[in-house]
Amino acid sequence: MHVSTGFRVNGSRAKKSNPNCSVDFSIDEDAEPGKAFVELHFADEDKRKVFMADRRAEEITRLMEEKGTELETRSVLKEVKFDPWKPENRLDSSKFVRARQQ
């Protein structure tokens, strides 16, 4: 038996940061024990399959929060037209090495 359904995330933080955020889940009752996983699909089309055998729910939550922070940071940088990967925007690490040696 395979059950699939979806629901809106009800947390106030989720609603504020992304009103379109949703969670879809599917339960495969014929799956082998210890093979449970969570598959995460993010707005930037990043997909991650996280096996649950040795993980706590808090780890999954932290991973989603970190990805949310990353997406928000990218959005702000794009909004202010700042690309941290352009050579002219990168820090010159050789200056840090020289400063430590002096």
SEGUKE-524028 format. One record per residue (C-alpha): residue number from 1; x, y, z. Coordinates in nm, 3 decimals. Last residue first. Example, Ala and Ser with C-alpha at 12.3 -4.5 7.8 and 13.67 -1.06 7.14 Angstrom:
+-----+---------+---------+---------+
!   n !      px !      py !      pz !
+-----+---------+---------+---------+
!   2 !   1.367 !  -0.106 !   0.714 !
!   1 !   1.230 !  -0.450 !   0.780 !
+-----+---------+---------+---------+
//
This chain:
+-----+---------+---------+---------+
!   n !      px !      py !      pz !
+-----+---------+---------+---------+
! 102 !   5.425 !   3.977 !   1.091 !
! 101 !   5.327 !   3.626 !   0.978 !
! 100 !   4.958 !   3.672 !   1.062 !
!  99 !   4.934 !   3.988 !   0.853 !
!  98 !   5.104 !   3.819 !   0.560 !
!  97 !   4.853 !   3.531 !   0.561 !
!  96 !   4.558 !   3.771 !   0.582 !
!  95 !   4.684 !   3.977 !   0.289 !
!  94 !   4.728 !   3.657 !   0.086 !
!  93 !   4.358 !   3.587 !   0.137 !
!  92 !   4.260 !   3.865 !  -0.102 !
!  91 !   3.888 !   3.893 !  -0.036 !
!  90 !   3.660 !   3.834 !  -0.331 !
!  89 !   3.447 !   4.106 !  -0.486 !
!  88 !   3.678 !   4.186 !  -0.779 !
!  87 !   3.706 !   3.814 !  -0.861 !
!  86 !   3.327 !   3.774 !  -0.896 !
!  85 !   3.210 !   3.493 !  -0.667 !
!  84 !   3.054 !   3.720 !  -0.404 !
!  83 !   2.808 !   3.855 !  -0.663 !
!  82 !   2.639 !   4.170 !  -0.535 !
!  81 !   2.346 !   4.314 !  -0.729 !
!  80 !   2.163 !   4.441 !  -0.419 !
!  79 !   1.865 !   4.215 !  -0.499 !
!  78 !   2.094 !   3.928 !  -0.599 !
!  77 !   2.272 !   3.947 !  -0.265 !
!  76 !   1.936 !   3.955 !  -0.085 !
!  75 !   1.809 !   3.653 !  -0.278 !
!  74 !   2.130 !   3.458 !  -0.221 !
!  73 !   2.104 !   3.529 !   0.152 !
!  72 !   1.740 !   3.410 !   0.158 !
!  71 !   1.829 !   3.090 !  -0.027 !
!  70 !   2.118 !   3.020 !   0.213 !
!  69 !   1.900 !   3.091 !   0.516 !
!  68 !   1.635 !   2.852 !   0.384 !
!  67 !   1.903 !   2.587 !   0.323 !
!  66 !   2.019 !   2.626 !   0.682 !
!  65 !   1.660 !   2.600 !   0.807 !
!  64 !   1.601 !   2.284 !   0.602 !
!  63 !   1.920 !   2.122 !   0.735 !
!  62 !   1.829 !   2.223 !   1.090 !
!  61 !   1.485 !   2.062 !   1.055 !
!  60 !   1.642 !   1.743 !   0.922 !
!  59 !   1.885 !   1.736 !   1.213 !
!  58 !   1.602 !   1.803 !   1.460 !
!  57 !   1.412 !   1.499 !   1.325 !
!  56 !   1.696 !   1.280 !   1.448 !
!  55 !   1.916 !   1.082 !   1.218 !
!  54 !   2.063 !   0.732 !   1.225 !
!  53 !   1.805 !   0.541 !   1.019 !
!  52 !   1.654 !   0.852 !   0.855 !
!  51 !   1.814 !   0.852 !   0.513 !
!  50 !   1.830 !   1.200 !   0.362 !
!  49 !   1.761 !   1.242 !  -0.010 !
!  48 !   1.846 !   1.594 !  -0.118 !
!  47 !   1.713 !   1.789 !  -0.416 !
!  46 !   1.826 !   2.138 !  -0.517 !
!  45 !   1.574 !   2.291 !  -0.759 !
!  44 !   1.640 !   2.644 !  -0.626 !
!  43 !   1.303 !   2.633 !  -0.447 !
!  42 !   1.407 !   2.323 !  -0.251 !
!  41 !   1.310 !   1.958 !  -0.285 !
!  40 !   1.381 !   1.741 !   0.020 !
!  39 !   1.353 !   1.363 !   0.011 !
!  38 !   1.314 !   1.210 !   0.353 !
!  37 !   1.421 !   0.851 !   0.399 !
!  36 !   1.312 !   0.524 !   0.555 !
!  35 !   1.527 !   0.222 !   0.469 !
!  34 !   1.568 !   0.091 !   0.825 !
!  33 !   1.280 !  -0.156 !   0.788 !
!  32 !   1.211 !  -0.248 !   0.424 !
!  31 !   0.932 !  -0.062 !   0.245 !
!  30 !   0.587 !  -0.217 !   0.206 !
!  29 !   0.413 !   0.062 !   0.401 !
!  28 !   0.534 !   0.324 !   0.158 !
!  27 !   0.428 !   0.655 !   0.308 !
!  26 !   0.434 !   0.964 !   0.091 !
!  25 !   0.468 !   1.317 !   0.207 !
!  24 !   0.417 !   1.657 !   0.059 !
!  23 !   0.522 !   1.963 !   0.254 !
!  22 !   0.433 !   2.309 !   0.137 !
!  21 !   0.587 !   2.652 !   0.129 !
!  20 !   0.386 !   2.897 !  -0.080 !
!  19 !   0.367 !   3.156 !   0.199 !
!  18 !   0.747 !   3.158 !   0.220 !
!  17 !   0.925 !   3.347 !   0.495 !
!  16 !   0.613 !   3.449 !   0.687 !
!  15 !   0.431 !   3.117 !   0.644 !
!  14 !   0.736 !   2.914 !   0.740 !
!  13 !   0.801 !   3.127 !   1.046 !
!  12 !   0.433 !   3.099 !   1.155 !
!  11 !   0.445 !   2.720 !   1.141 !
!  10 !   0.148 !   2.565 !   0.958 !
!   9 !   0.326 !   2.411 !   0.661 !
!   8 !   0.062 !   2.348 !   0.403 !
!   7 !  -0.043 !   1.988 !   0.350 !
!   6 !   0.019 !   1.701 !   0.107 !
!   5 !  -0.091 !   1.342 !   0.059 !
!   4 !   0.044 !   1.008 !  -0.054 !
!   3 !  -0.032 !   0.658 !   0.069 !
!   2 !   0.125 !   0.348 !  -0.087 !
!   1 !   0.000 !   0.000 !   0.000 !
+-----+---------+---------+---------+
//
